[in-house]
């Protein structure tokens, strides 16, 4: 199969690299300017360095100098430790530990570090025994060195600390036991034995680590959180390969829901719709995405730049963001440099191979023609003549002489590829005789690449981070232009102008290019997938002269492209002032420009005749050009202040208040023109046909004031209150402002005195509860204005202006509702967090309810003579209830092996509790409707015999379903025993034989993750699944049904051959010849080539063909190796890692091949009727590819 290599677009890369250089030049200039205003003072830390000038100074005077320059505090007993020895000693930019080793070298004093305390003690008298010099390294569970860890011989004061590379050297005896400890890690005791070196791993201690979680406008200690918050670290998706961040976040947190959400499926660069805890409103709504404090699009980020993601799920956590966040918040923090961090350069490169998964299996053309002829025997007529089938048989045997002799007037010089000449053209329908596997023809694999480089570091006053990333994601299609590219840059700088005044600047740039085949004459990207699915196996790839056959659809795919260029550019400025201890004043400003350009070129499609001469195919006439330019400008200002204080060191308070102002302007202009003179120069001056122009302008603005109060008593009793006062431009005066409060409380039971007896078994336990309200402004921004629509259309059916003359006209304005106001989402959450077994086992559980009231819905109908549409009202309510459970275990064994395993399970149900539907019509929402319900009929079997059919029809009237019935048709049950099968009046009060047969929402979603690391090797995996989900596929889902809408739409696979047959077969009709063809115990109904007869068995949702769409997918697996420090140091590298990563490698599902349970089902052409039902599905779309990647990370 043909393979594609998607190389770097070097002109694009060069252009964007020049832009990156300009941005970095600006940032570096700012860095130098700011750095020149500050002076170098060392920061106190565990890696602090000092300057010592000692001329006959006492040891006490020297350690006083150390205390002044660092955060260290020396602890000692004056009566037992003599610090009056005088020493002459000079040191410039030397680590504290080297200084201590020097001054205590000849003294009877030893030191031990405990956090920021340095304990000084007199050397004890040790029993004499044989000793040796032991070397070792201390690392964390991810293999990174632990700097400044204490390594002490148990029961003595003999000890040391690890250096910048985590290494230590200590004189020990074989009988000694080492006590290894560091802040935030569980201490370990390591017997020395006969070992000469040790490789020690420390496990994070979740209780002592005091983990800090990013929340709205600040951070909080995790132990003090009272809201429902999940934290996703960069380790959860590091080195994984997907074209967008939204794809990578699948399965990262319970209650975090993803669906591809477009008709285009998993095309290159596909983004996923995200929801938190289910549907928030019938009018739509998604989580509010905040990137480094400002709203943004997470899919424009480079995953390598992300440091952490906080998912705020309840109103207590989200309320500080008000009307922008009624359905949760995704807070993304990008990476940054650190003060007093040495310069580090890191590069990560990936070679990525994509291949399609779960493609359907094609039938050979002989089987395909015979079974379709049998379907035609049932109704619709034979589509394939005996002569055609004889040629099909000969072609598969390679008997080309028979074929040539059977076709009169075979074109001179033509080769037999399976095409049939018909007059002056090649047949594009049912006369060809090839044997083509179109899935194999169309889909191969693609080779892509991803490159990322970053530089970060800092001095005592300045920190910085710069990065650039490039990725290339081309599809696995073997034809056409189909790719996605993204270029990212990020620059950050933070400057401490004084001890109390910090300034920060950030610039973020993203450029995305998506180019795909242009098939707008027939549909969108998903139509291409549909065209492939219905390609006939008898159609050859080439005509007799090696040109692509038109019916292969390759000429259509290669006839033009739809290209979209997006540029997202942010400039963010930050300032923090600390006038007093605990008091912070922050002022942030951001300016964003988003540009989008669309260029859609549709060329003539040329088909070749039997004389090998091209001619224009009517489907592409006229050729045309569409161009659209969209620009959005957005700026926002956040000003807020917070004050931390305590009373008697037990009562701890944090008070925050602030304001936010937002403004946005957007506009687009679009031009369309036909009849390009030259398709090689797609420009408007080069087109002579009709021109259509359109334009739109819009603006938006909000103003908000917010406040938050946090209180805790000894981190035992916790309380938080939030309030936000929002004003939105989308509502009329008098309705624009809303107040949205929230309250939450928590109880850390493990901080109670009575918990000491329980702590050995249950280390921590926190109970929390919250309640809050948030607004939703997701309505049309100008719905309160009586606007007169102005349109331009080709009204030649009214005015005889020819076929293309546009006419301008106006329409009557609709009625408006000036009282429309906020939808309100009220959320209640109760949760518990626990840890056991020295914090190795942790568990979290939550129950929640969200009630969205005042949703905009339909109002009372008015008489038709009114002549205008009735406005909508705030009159609907949606309730969502659900729960979440997650469990995690992590442990490091004595031999250094670390492992972890975790699982989560969650579910929710959304029910409409109020909706204006006085008749209870089932075709829209009604009170009591559960989101996702599928109404259908009960079908237990087919009519297997004529006797069964006649007997049933004599008792039950099926004419509502269809007029004609045969054996092999579906046997619809009369569930209400009224002697007929129908849907009554199709209302909740009278639904006839309809009932709720399933639900298409995912239920009992779960994830399983695990990992292990040992001596540089690491392995991890993530499984994601849904335990319950139903799907019903309507008639146009040809990959599911096989026989679809006549032979020209059918997509037959071996799985479709178990269809009802009650007649013997022949050489030209039927799956088998003779009585062997009879199959009355079939799964599939009798096939027809008549759409009316076919529809009765497929278009009425029913229990027999309701599908179980539950699945389990291996979302990611990763295997890596980090080279030891002994190797990397010789290469002058800090880190060297190689790894393999795979995405979507395994999927367990009961759905047929070609149907991805995660992919959506698109809306078919026509938009109704035969194509989908009330809760059903239509045309299928392309699923997720398997992705294999090998990568390399180098850090210097």
N, C-alpha and C positions, 0 to 999 in steps of 0.2 A: 504494500500500500504506500502511496505517496506520503512522504513526511515533509513537514514544513519547519524551517528554522526561522524563528522570529528574532532577527538581530537587532542591535541597537540602532535607533534612528540618529545617526551621528550628526547631521545638520541640526536636528532639534536639540540633541544633547549639548552640542557646542553653544547654541544660542542660549539655552537655559543655564549652562555653566558660566557664560559671561554675565548673565543676570546675577547668578549666585556670587560671583566675584565682586560685582558692584555692591551687593548687599553686605557681604562680609567686609569690604573695604570701609563702608559706612560704619558698620558696627565696631570694627577695630579702631577707627578714628575716634569714635565715642569712648571706647575703652581707654585709649591712651590719654584722651582729654581728662576723663574722670580719674584715671590713675595718677595723673600729675597733680591732682588736688589733694591727694591723701598721702600719708606716710606709712611706712611699714612698721607694724607692731604685731608681734606674734600672738596668735590666738591660743588660749589654754585648751589643750585637748590631750588625748592619750598619745598623740604623735607630736606633741609640742617640742619646739627647739628654742634654746635660750642662748643669751649672750652673757658670759660671766667674766668679770674682771676682779680677781682676788689677789691682793698683795698683803700677805700676812693677815688674812681675815680668819675669823673663827668659822667652824663648820656651821654654826647657827646663823651667822651672818650670810653665808653662802646660800643656805636653804631659804633664808628670807628673800633673797634675790629671786630664787626660783618661784616662790609663792607669789611674788609681785608680778612675774611675767607669765604665769600660767594659772590654771584653775586648781592646781594641786594644793593639798593641805597636808603638812607633815604632822604625824601623831606620834608622841613619844613620852616617856617618863623621865623627867629631869634627874631623878635620883638614881636611875639605872643606866641612862645613856648620857655619856659625856660628850657634849658638843662644843667644848671650849678649845679643842685642838686648833691650832692656827695653820693655815695652808695658803700657799701661793699658787694660784691656778687661774689661767685664762682660757676662755672658750668662746668661739664665734660661730653662731648658728649650729650648735651641737645639740643632739637630743638629750632630754632630761636624764635618760637612763645611762647614757655614756658619762654624763657629768657625775651621777651618783656612783657609778662603778669606779670612777677615778678618785673621788674624794674619800670613799670608804675602803679603798684598796688596802691600805696599811693600818686601818683602824679596827677596833674590836666591836664593829657595828655591822649589822645586816639590815636590809630593808625588804619590805613586802608591800606590794601595791594592792589595795582593795578599792576598786573604782577610782575616784579622784583623791583618795586618801593614800598616803605613803606612810606605812608603819615602820618606825625605827626601833630596833631591839638590840640588846647585847648578845653577842654570840654565846650560845650555850655550850656546855661540855658534852660532846658527842662520843659515844663508844667508838673505839678505834676498830675499823674494819676495812677490808679492801674496797676501794672505790674505783670508779671509771668515769670517763667523760661521755655523757649521753647527749646525742643530738636528736632533734625532733621538729615537727611542724604541727601547728594547730590550725585546723580549717573548720569552716562552717559546713552545713549539710549539703551545700551546693558546690563545695570544693574551693571556695574562696578563702584566702588566708585571714586568720583572726589576729589583728594587730593589737598588742598590749595585753594579751591574755596572761594571767598569773599561773605560773608553774612552780609549785612548792612541794618539797618532800614532806609528806604528812607527818605531823607531830614535831616538826622542826621549823626553824626560820630559814632554812636553806632553800632559796628560790630565785626565780628570775622572771622576766616578762618576754613575750615574743616580740620580734622586730617587725619591720614594715612588710616583710614577706611571710610572717607567721612562724619564723624559725626561732629555735632556742637551743642553748647549750647549757648543760648542768652537770655538776659532779655528783654522782649518786653511787649507791651500793646495790647489789643485786636484790637485796631484801627490802629495798625501799618501795614505798607506794607514792606515786605522784598525785597530787591534788591539783586539777586543772580547772580554772574558773575564769569567767568574764561576764561583765554586765549583760543581761539579756539572754544568757545561755545557761542551761543546766550544768552544774559542776559534775566533773567525772573523776573517779579514782582509778588510776592505771598502775598495776603492778609492773615493776621494772624487769625483774627476772634477768635472763641472760641477754636481753635485747641490747643492741648498740645504737639503735635508732627507733623512733616512734612516729607514727602517722596518726594523729589524734583528731577526731571529728567531734564538734560540739553541736548539740541540738538546741534550737531556740526554745526558751522558756516563755510560753505565752502569758504566764502570769506576771513575770517580772519584767517583761520586755516593754510594757507600757506603750503598746502599739498605738500610733496616732493615725486617725482616719480623717480623710478630707471630707468636709461637709460644706454646706453653703456659707460662703464668706468666712472661711476659716478652717480650723481643724479641731478635733476633739480626741481625747483618749478613748480608746475603744471600750475600756471598762466603764466609762461614764455615759456611753450612748444609750438613749432610751427609744430611739426610732428604729425602724427596720432598714438596715443598711448592709449591703454586701460589698466587699472589697475584692477586686480582681487585680492581681499584680501583673507586671510585665512578664513574669515567669510563666503565667498561664497561657500565653500565646506567643512567647518568644520563639523565633526560628520556625514558626509555622508559615505555611504558604497559602495565601488567598489574596484575591485582587482587592478586597476592601476590608476595613476593620470590622464592619458589621458581620461579615461571614466568619471572622476569627472569633467573635465573642459568643458564638453559639455554644450553649451548654456551660457557660462560664459561671452562672449563678442561678439558683432556683427562682422561679417566677419571671425569668428573663426569657421572653418569647420572640421567636424569629420566624418570618415567612418571606419567601422571595417576592411575593406581592405584585409581580408584573406579568404581563403576557409573554414577556421575552425570556422568562426562566433564567437559568444560570448561564446567561451569555457572558462573555468576557467583561469584567468590570461590574458585574451585577451587584446591586445593593439590596439589602434585606430590610423589610419593614420590621420595626422593633416595637413591642409592647411590653409593659410591665404589669403582670397580674391581670392579663386579659383585656377585653374591650372596655374602654373607658366611657365611650359615648357612641350613640347610634350615628352621630354626625362626624365621627372620626376623631382622632387625637393620638398623639404619640408622645413619648418622653421628651423632656426638655434636655438638650445636649449642651453642656457647658464645658468649654475647653480653656483651662487656665483662667477661669473666672469670667469668660465671655461666651455668648452663644456661638455655636458653630456646627459644622457638618463633620461628624466623626469619619465619614468615608473619604474625606479629603486629607486625612492624616496618614503619615507613614507609621505603621505599627512599631517600627524600631524606635520611634521617638516617644512612645507612651511609657510612662513610669508606673501609673496606677489608674484604676477605674473604680469609682465608687458609685454604686447603684442605690439611689434613695427611693424606697418603695412605698412608704406610707406618708400621710399628710404631715406628720410631725417632722419627718426628715426633709420634706419638700416644701413646706409652707413658706419658708424664707424666700422662695422664688415666686410665690403667688400665682397669678393667672397664667404664667408661662408653664407651670408645672403641675397641672391637675392630675396627670397620669404618670408621675414619677420623673426622676431626674437622673441623668447619666453624667457624672462629674469626671472629666478626664484631666489628669495632671501629666504634663509632658516632662521629659527629663531636663535637668539643669546642672550647671556646674556647682561645685562646693568650695567654700572658702578653705584656704590652705591645702588645696588638693594639687598634687603635681600634675603637669600637663599629660594628658593621655589621649592617644589617637587609636581609634578602633575601626576596623573594616570587617564587614560581613558580606560575603558573596554567595549566591545560590544559583545552581543550575537546576531548572525545573522542567519536568516532563509531565504533560497532561495526556490522558487518554479517556475516551468515553466509557461509561459504565452502563450496564443494564440496557443495551440496545436490543431491539426485537430480533428474533431469528427469522430470516426470510424463507418463504416456500420456493421450491423450484417452480419454473414456469409451467411445466406440464401439470403438476398437481394444482397449481393456482388456476389454470384455465378450466380444468375439469370440474373443480368444486364450484367455481363461479357459474359454469354452465348449469350445474345442478340447481343452484340458487335461482337461475333464470327459468329452469323448468317449473319451479314452484310458482313464480310469477315474475315477469319482466322480460322473458325471452332469452335465447342463447346469445351471449355477446361474442362468442368465438366459433367460427365455422370449423367444420371437420378439416378443411384444407389447411387452415391456420394451425390447428393442433398437430396435423401430420408434419408440418414444417417445424413446430416446436420439438417434436420427437426427434426429427432428423438433426436438428441443431444440437440437441444434447448428445446425440450419438456421433456428431462430427461428420455427418453425411451431407456435405455442402453441395455435392453434385446433384443430389436429389432436389435440394432447395433451388439451385440455379435452374434446373430443368423444369421445375414446377412454376416458375415465375416468367411469364412472357415479357418481352421487351426489357430484359435486365440491362441497366445502363452500362455503356461501355466504360471499362476501366474501374468500375465499382467493385468493392470488396464486400464479402458477406460478413457483416457484423451483427446481423439480426434485423436489419431495417427492411421494410417492404415498400417498394415504389408504388405510388398511386397517382396515375396521371403524370403530371410534371413535378410532383412533390413527393416527399417521403411521408408515409403514413405516421400519424402521431397518436393513433388510438389502438384498435383491437386487431390489426392485421399483422403486426410484427411477431416475431417468433424467437427472440433472444432469451437468454437465461441469466438475468442480471441481479446480483445481490446489491441493492442500492445502499443499504446500511454500510456495507464494506467499501463501496465506492466512495461514499461521501465522508466517512469518518475514519481518521487515522490517528495521529498524535501530533502534538506540537512541542517544540523545545523553546523554553523561555528563560529569562534571566532576571535576577534582582541583585542590586548592589546598594550598599549603604556604608557611609563613612561618617564618623563623628569625631569631634575634638572637644575636650572639656578640661577644665582645671580652675585654679583660682589662687589668689594671693590672700593675705589677711584682710584685704579691703575689697577685692574684686573677684567675682566668679563669672564664668562664661561657659557657654555650650553652643557649638555650631554643628550642624549635620546636613547631609544631603543624601537623598535616596532616589533611585531610579528603578522602576519595575516595568516589565513587558509581559503582557498576558494575551496571547493569541489563542484563537479557538482551535478545536481539533477538526474543523472542516477542511477538506482538501481543496475546496474551490472558493473563489471570491476573496475579497479583502475583509478580514474580520479580526480585529485586535483591539486591545485597550492598553494604553501606556499612561504612566503617572510619574511625574517628577516632583519631588518635595525638597524644600530647604527650610531650615529652622535656625534662627539665631537668637540667643538670649545673653543678656548681660545684666549683672546686678552689682551695684556699687554702694559701698558704705561711705557716704560723703562725710558723715561724722559718726560718733558712737550712737547717736539717736536718730539719724536720718539716712534712709536707704532709698536708692533710686534704681528702677529696673526698666529695661526696654526689651521688647521681643518682636521679631518679625517672622512671619510664617507665610510661606508661599507654596501653592500647589497648582500644578498644571496637569490636566487630564485630557487625553485624546481618545475618543471612541469612534472607530470607523467600521462600518458594517455594510453588508449588501443592501441595496435599496430595492425593496419590493413593495413600495407603497401603492402601486397599482392594484395589488392583490391583498395587502395586509401588512402586518408588522413582522418583527423578527420571528415570532412564533409560527407565522405562516410558512416560513422556510422549513421549519421542522415538520409541519403538516404536509407540505409538498413532497418532502422526502418520504414520509410515511406512506403516501398514496402513489408513489411512482410504481409503474407496472413492471414486473420482472420480465415481461416479454419485450419491453422497450429497450433497445440497445443504448449503450453510452454514445456510440458514433453512428452516423449515417454511412452510406457506402463509400464516402470519400474521406472519412476520418474527422468530419465536423461533429460537434456536439449536437445530439438530437434536441429539438426544442422541448419535447416532453420530458427530457431529463431535468429540466428547470435550471440547468447550469447556465445557459445563455441569459436567463433572467437574473440569476445571482450575480453574474459577472457584467451585467449591463449598466451598472452605476453604483454609487456608494452614498451612504448617509453618514456624514462626518460631523462630529460635535467636539468642539474645543472649549474647555472650561478653565478659567484662571481664577483662583481664590487667593487674595492677598490681604494679609492682616498686619497692622502696626499697633502694638499695644504698649502703653506707657503706665508705669506703676510708681507710686511713691508711698513710703511708710515713715511716719514720724512717731517717736516714742518720747513724749514730753516727760512722763513720769513712769516709775516702775509699774508695770501692769497695764499701762494706758497706751493704746495704739490708735493712730489716725491714718486711714488709708484713702488714697485717691487714685482711681484707675480710669484710664481713658483708652478706648479702642476705636480704630477706624478700619473698615473693611470695604474692599471693592471686589465685586464678583462679576466677571465677564463671561458670557457664553456666546459662541458663534456656531451656527448650524449651517452647513452647506449640503444640500441634497440635490444630487445630479442623477437624472434618469435619462439613459441613452436609448436610442433605437435598439431593438433586439433584432438581430439578423439571423435568419434561418436560410439554409442552403437547399436548393432544389436538386432534382436528380441529374442535372447537368453541372452540378457543383457551382452554381451561380447564387450569390446572396440576394435575399429579398427581405424587405422590412416586414416584421410580424406586427399585426395590428394592435397587439396588447401594449405596445410602447409608444403609440402615436398619439399626440406629438411628444417628442423629447422635450425635456423641460429642466429648469433650474429654480431651486428655491433657496433663498438665503434669509437667515434670521439672526439678528443681533440683540442680545439681552444684556442689560447692565443693571446691577443693583449696588447701591451705596448705603452703607449702614455705619452709624456711629453711636456709641453708648458711653455713659459716664457713671461710674460707681463711686460714691463717697460714703464711707462708713467708719465708725469708730467703735472700739471695744475696750472694756476695762475689766481686768481680772483682779480680784481682791479676796481676802479672807478675813474672818472674824474669829479670833482665838485659835487660829490654825485648824479649826474643825469645820467651820461653815465657809464653804468656797463658792464664790459667785463669779459669773462672767456675764457682763451686760453688753449687748451690741445693738447699735442703731445706725441707720443709714438711709440713703436714697439712691434711686437709679433712674436715669433718663435715657430713652432710646428714640432714635429717629432713623427712618429708612426711606429711600426713594428708589423706585425701579421703573424701568421702561423697556419696551422692545419695539422693534420695527422689523417688518417682514416684507420681502418682495418675492414675487413669483412670475416667471415668464417662460413661454413656450417657444418651440422651433429654434433651437440652437443651430447656427450656421455651421459651426464646427464643434463637435463634442469634445475635442481636445482642448478647447479654450472655453470653459464654462463661465461665462460672464454675461451680464445683462446687455451690454452693447452688442454682444455677439448673438443675441436672440431677436427674432423678428415677429414673434407671435404676441398674443394678448399678455398684458401685464396686470397683475393684481397686487395692490399694496395694502398693508394693514399696520396698525400701530396701537399701542396702549401705554398708559401712564398710571402710576399708582404711588401712594406714599403710605407710611404707617408711623405711628408714634405711641409711646406709652410713658407714663410717669408713675413712679412707685416709691413708697416709703415703707420701711420695714424695721422690725425690732425683734430681739431675742434675749431671753434671760435664762441662764443656766444656774442651777444650784445643786450642790451636793453636800451632804454631811458626812465627813470622813470617808468619802467615796462609798458610802453605805446606802444612803437614801438619796435618790436622784430625781430632779425635776427640771423640766424645760417648757418654756412657753414661747410661741412665735406669733407674730402678727404682721400682716402685710396689707397695705392700703394701695390698691391698684386703680389706675385710670387708663382706659383704652380708647383709642380713636374709632373703633368699629361700632361703638354705640352712640346713641344720640345724647345730647345734653340732658342731664337729670338721671341718666341710666349708666353713665360711663364709669362711675366709681364703685368699688366694692371692697369690703373689709373681710379678710380671710384669716381666721385665727387657728392655732393648734396648741394642744397641751399633751405632754407625755410625762410619765413617771417610771422610775425603776427602783429595784431593791436588790443590792448586791448582798445576798445572804451570807456569802463566805467571809464578809467583813464583820459579821456579828460575832460576839464572844462565844456564843453557844456552838458556833460552827467548828471549833477546834477539834472536837471529837469526831466530826464527820469528814474533815478535810483530808485525812489519809485516803478516803475512798472517793469522795466527790470534792475535787479541788476548788472549783468555782461554780457558782450558780447565781444567775441574775434573772429576775422576773421583770418584765416591762410591759407597759400598755400605753397606747396613744389614741388621740382623737383629734381630727382637724378637718377644716374645710378649705377648698381651693376653687378658684373660678376657672371657667373655660370660655375663651373668646373666639372659638373656632367657628365663626360665621362669616358670610360675605361682608366685606368692610363697608360697602355702600348700600346695604339692604334697606336703609331708612330713607333713601332718596328716590323720588319718582322720576326715574330716568327714562328718556325716550330712546328706544333702541334704533340704531341706524345700521342698515345692512346693505350689502351689494352682492348681487347674485346674477346668475345667467338665467334670466326669466324668458327665454325664447318660447316657452310654451304659452306665455301670455302675450308677449310682444314679439312680433316677427322681426327680430334683429339678428337673425342668423343663429348659429349654434353656440357662439361664445361671447356675445355682447353682454357685459354686465350692466345691471340696472340698479341704481340706488333707490332705497325706499325706507320708510320709517314704520314702526309698529306702535300700537297703543301701549303706554306704560302699565305695568302691573300695580296692584295695590301694595302699599307698604305698611308695616307695623312699626310705629315709632316707639313702642313699649318693649321691644326686644331688649333683653339684658343677659347677664351672665348665666351660663350653666354652672351649677354648683356641685362639686364632687366632695362628699363627706365620707371620710375614711376612719374606720376603727380598726386597731391592730392590737393583738395580745401575743406576746412572745416570751420564750425562755431560752437562755444560753447556759450551757453547762460544760464542764470539763472533768475528766476522771483520770486516775492512774498517772499522777504526776504530769497532768496536762497532755498526755499522749493522745487521749481520746476526747474529742469535743463534739458537741451536738447542739443544734439550734432548731427550734420549732416556732412557727408563727401561724396564727389564724387571723383572717382579715375580712372585712366587709367594706365595700365601696358603694355608696348610693349616689348616683348622679341624678340630680333633680333639675327641674326647669330646662330640660333639654328641648331644643327647638324641634317641633313636630308639626304635623298638618292641623289645620283648623277646620271649623265648620264649613261645609260646602255651601256655596251661594248659587242662586239660579243662573243658568247659562246666559240669560239676557244681560247679565252684568257686564259681560264683554271683557273681563280682566281676570287674571289669576288671583286667587285668595292668598293673602300673606300667611306666613307661618307664625307660630306662637311658641312661647315657653310653656309647654304643657305635658312633657313626657318625663318618665323616670326609668332608670336602669339600675338594677342591683347586681353586684358581683360579689360572690363569697368564695373563699378558697382557703387553702392551707399549704404550708411548706415545711419540709423536714430535710435537714442535712446532717450528715455524720462524717467525721474525719478522724483518721488515726495516723500518727506519725511517730517514728522511733528511730534512734540511732543505736546500733548494737555495739558491743565492746570491741568487735573487730573492725569498726569503722563503717560498716554497711548501714546506710540510711534508707528507709523506705517509707512510703505513705500510701494510703488508700482512702478514698472518700466516695460518698454517694449522696444524691439528693433526689427527692421525690416531691412533686407538687401538683396541685389540681385546683381548678376554679370553675365556677358556673355563673353565667350572666343571664339574668332573667329580666324581661321587660315588665315592670309592675304598673306602668301607667302609659297609655298611648291613645290618641283619639282615633278610634276605629269603631264607630257605633255599630256596624254590621258584623264585626268580627271576621272580616275577610282574611283568608289564609295567605293571600298573595302579598300581604304587607305585614308589618308588625302588629301585634295585638297584645292585650294584657295577659300575662302568664306565659308568653312565648319565651322559650329558651334560645339564646343565640346559637345557631348551628343546627337547629332541629330540621330533620328531613321527614317530610310527610310523604307517605306512599301507601301502596296497596300490599295486601298479604298474598304472596304467591308461594305455594309449597311445592308445586310440581308443574310439569307440562301435560298437555293432553297426549297421553301415550297411545291411545287406541281410538278408532272411530266410534266405538261403542261408548267409551267414556265421554268423548266430545258430544255426541248426540244426546246422551242422557243428561249431561250438565246443562246444555243449552236449552233443554226442555224445561228446566227448573229455574234457571238464572238468566236474566237478560244482560248481555254483555255489549249491547249496541252503543252504550256511552263510550266504551273503549274503542270498538271497531265494529264494522258491519260484517266482515267476512272472518270466519274462523276455520282453522285446519288443525289436524293432528300436528303436534310439535309446537303449537303456540302455547303461550303462557296461560295457566289456569288461575285466573284471578278469583280470590275467595270472596264470597258474599258474607262479610263478617257481621253485618247487622241484621242478616236474615230477612231482608225485605224483598227478596226475589230479584234483585238487580244489583249490579256493581257500578257505582258511580261515586262522585265526590259531593253529592247533595247540592247544597247551594255554595259549597266551597267556603264555608264559614266555620268558626270554632263551635257554634251551636248546632250546625248541620253539615257535617263533613262526610256524610255517607259512609263509604267503606274505607276511607282514608284514616290512617293513624300515624302517630310518630314512630317511625321504624328505625331511626338512628340519629346520629349527631355528627356533623363534620368538623367540630372543634376538637383539637387534641386534648385528651384527658389522661391523667396520671403520667405526666412527663417526668422523665428521670435521666440522671447522668451517673456514670461510674467512672472514676478516674483513679489512677495509681501511678506510682513511680518508684524507682530504686536507683541508688547511686553507690558506687564502690570503687575506690582507688582510681578515680578519674573517669570511670564509665558511668553513664546515666541513661536511664530508660524511662519513658513516660507514655501514657496512653489516656485517651478520653473517648468514652462511649456515650452516645446520646440516643434516647429512644422515647417512643410514645407507646403506652400500653393499650390505649383505646382511642380509636378514631374510625369513623365510617365515611365512605364515599359512595356516591352513586354516579355512574357515568352515563350521560345521555347519548343520543344516537350518533352525534358527530365525533365522539371519542373513538376514532377508528382503530387506534392501537389496542383499545380494550375489546371492542365488539368484533373486530375483524371485518365481517360483512357490513358495509356502511354505505348508505345513500347510493345504491347502484354499484356496479363493479368499478367505476372510475374513482371512487373514494375509499375503496376497501384496502385494508392493511392486514393481510392474512399471515398468520404464523402457525407453527405446528400445534400451538395451544388452542387454536380455533377449530381444529379438525374434528373435535368431539361434538359435532352438531347433529341435530335430528334428521334421520334419513329413513324413509319407509319404503323406498323403491329400489330395485336392483340397479346397479350402475352399468355403464358401458365404457368403451374406450374413450369416448368423447364427453361423458358426463358422469359425475359421481367420483367419490374418492377411490372406490374399488369397482372392479367389474363383477357383474352378477350379484347374487344374494349376499356376498361378503360385504356389499356396500351398506346393507341395512343396519341401522343403529338407532333403535327406538328407546334405548336407555341412555340417551345423550345428556350432557350438561347444557349445551347451548341450544336455543330454540331453532326451529326451522328457518333457514335463511331465505331472504327474498331479495330480488333486484328491483323491487317496486317500493318507493319511499313510503307510501301510505301503509302498505302491509307491514313493512319493516318497523314503522314507528310504533305500532301497537305493542310490540314486544320490548321496546327499548325506551320510549319516551315517557312512560309512566313508571316513576320510581316504585320499586317493589322489593320485598324482602329477599327474594331468591338471588337477585344479582346485586344486592347491597354488599359492598366490599369492605373487608377488614383492612384498614390502612395503617394499622399499628406497625411499628418498625423498630429496629435497633441498628444503629450505624456506628462503625468505628470512625469517629470524627477525626481523630489524629493519633498517630503513633510516632514516637521519636526515639532515636538511639544516637548517643553522642559519646565522644571521648575528649577529655581535656588533658592535655599533656602536662606532666608534673613540672614543678618549678625547676627541678634539676635540669630539665631539658630546655625549657623556655628561657632560662637565664643565660644559657650558653648561646642562644640565638638573639639575646638582647630584647626579648619580648616579655611582656607582662602576662599574656594569656594566649593560648593557641588551642582552638577547639575545632573538631570536625564532627559532622553529624549527618544523619539521614532523617528526613521527615516525610510522612505520608498523610494525605487527607482523603477521607471518603473511601478508604480501602475496602471496607466490607459493609454490605447492607443486607440485613435479614428482613424480608418483607414478603407478604403473600400476594402482593400486586404483581401483575405480569411484567416481564422485561419490557423496558421502554417507558415505564411509568415510575417516576421517582416520587416516593411518598412525601418528600420535602418540597418538590417543585409545585408550583401553582397550576391551576387549570384556567386557561385563558378564555376570554369571551369570544365566541365565534362571530363571523360575519353575519349580518342580518340582525343580530342582537335579540333573538327571542324565538318563540315558536318551537321548532324542532330541535333547537340547539341546546337549551338548558331549561331546567325547571326551577321551582321556587328556591330550593336549597341545594340544587344540583350543580353539576359541573359540565363544562363544554370542552372546547378543543384543548388537547394536552400540549404542554410546553416542555422545553428541554431541561433535563435534570443536571445534577452536579457531576463534574468530571472527577475521575481519580487523579490525584496529584502526587507525584514523586519528586523529592528534592534532595540534593546533596549540597551541603553548605560548609563554609569555612569562616571562622571568626578569628581575627588576629588583633590583639591589643598591644600597643607599644607604650 
